[in-house]
Amino acid sequence: MQVMNATKFRENLFSIIENVGKYNEPLCITGKNSEAVLLSLEDYNNLIATMEINSNPALKRKIEEGLNTPLKECLSACSW
């Protein structure tokens, strides 16, 4: 993850936002007393989805079961 101070971030705001969105590479922005992270919208949405799945034990279990289902069983369930 790249790190940049707030002044440099402000000077290059539009190009930085474009690059973070285009390449999905997060950016750590440092200030005098704190830090923040800039994520692409895609990365943010994926992070939220992962958190929602992990907070729902039944959904998480179904996904894990699906990942462990042999391919032959999946294909036999298809009607095509």
N, C-alpha and C positions, 0 to 999 in steps of 0.2 A: 504494500500500500504506500502510495506516495504521501509525503507530508509537506505542508505548505503553511506559511504564516498568513494571518488574516489580511495583512496589507498586500502581499503579492496576490492572494486570492481575489481581493477586491479589484486590483488593477487588471486582472485577466478573467474576470467573472464569466463573460459570455463564451469565450473559447474553452474555458475549463468545464463549464456545464455541458457544452457540446461534446467534449472528449469523454467525460464521465458517462454520458448517455450512450455515446457511440461504442466505446470499448468496454463498458461495464466494469471499470476499474475504480474502486472507491478511493476517496481522497480524505486524508486527515487534515483538518484545518486547525492550526494552533493559534490561540489568543494569549493574552497576558496571564490569565488565570484559569483558562479552561481549554478544552479541545472539543471538536465536533467532527462528524463524519458526513461526507456528501456521498450519496449512493445514487445510481441510476434508478429510474422508476421500476425497471424490470427487476433489478436486484432487490429493491425494497418490497415489491409485491411477492417475490419468491420467499423472502425472509418471513413476511407475514403469513403466507400460506403454510410454510414449514412450522411456524409457531402454533398455528391453529390446528394442524394435524397432530402435533405432539401434545397438545392440550386436550385432545379427544381420544382417550384410550381405545374406545371401540373402533373408531375410524383408523387409528394407527395399527391396530391388530388386523383389521381387514386388509389394509394395504400390505402389511408384512405377509399375510397368508397368500395374497395374490402374487407377491414376488416369489414365493416359494412353491407356487403351483407349477407342475411340469407342463411344458409346452403342449404335449399331446392332449392333456386334459382341457386346455384352453381351446385347442382346435376342434376337439370333439363337441364342444359346446356351441360352436358356430354353425349356422345353418347353411352357409354358402359352401 
